Amino acid sequence: MTSTNTVFGWAFGDGARADDKDYLASLRQDSLENARQEAARKGVDVVPDSADFTLVSDEDSLIDLGEAGQNRIVMRCTVDVTGAGAGQLRAEGPMNG
């Protein structure tokens, strides 16, 4: 049976470059590629044109990136996935389970 769900992809970057549009575009591409790889590991397919991007920084988020996250930004890409077993996936927190 084919079902749908979502998975996350991630890219981590330099907070000092958070206003650089070209840099953010490259982080979006990296996070999308990470989501595609995660989908492939889970044996599901990414639904075309379903990517949604969120930029997270320690300054403007309730998320505590911790000491390692200081002056860093995180680009999160959420994609819809489909295929056998997609309904069993849970895109929660920083991991896809």
Secondary structure as the mmCIF struct_conf table of DSSP 4:
data_model
#
loop_
_struct_conf.conf_type_id
_struct_conf.id
_struct_conf.beg_label_comp_id
_struct_conf.beg_label_asym_id
_struct_conf.beg_label_seq_id
_struct_conf.end_label_comp_id
_struct_conf.end_label_asym_id
_struct_conf.end_label_seq_id
STRN STRN1 THR A 2 ASP A 14
HELX_RH_3T_P HELX_RH_3T_P1 GLY A 15 ARG A 17
TURN_TY1_P TURN_TY1_P1 ALA A 18 ASP A 19
HELX_RH_AL_P HELX_RH_AL_P1 LYS A 21 LYS A 42
TURN_TY1_P TURN_TY1_P2 GLY A 43 GLY A 43
STRN STRN2 ASP A 45 VAL A 46
HELX_LH_PP_P HELX_LH_PP_P1 VAL A 47 VAL A 47
TURN_TY1_P TURN_TY1_P3 PRO A 48 ASP A 49
STRN STRN3 ASP A 52 SER A 57
BEND BEND1 ASP A 58 ASP A 58
TURN_TY1_P TURN_TY1_P4 GLU A 59 ASP A 60
BEND BEND2 LEU A 62 ILE A 63
TURN_TY1_P TURN_TY1_P5 GLY A 66 GLY A 66
HELX_RH_3T_P HELX_RH_3T_P2 GLU A 67 GLY A 69
TURN_TY1_P TURN_TY1_P6 GLN A 70 ASN A 71
STRN STRN4 ARG A 72 ALA A 84
TURN_TY1_P TURN_TY1_P7 GLY A 85 GLY A 85
HELX_RH_3T_P HELX_RH_3T_P3 ALA A 86 GLN A 88
STRN STRN5 ALA A 91 GLU A 92
TURN_TY1_P TURN_TY1_P8 GLY A 93 PRO A 94
STRN STRN6 MET A 95 ASN A 96
#
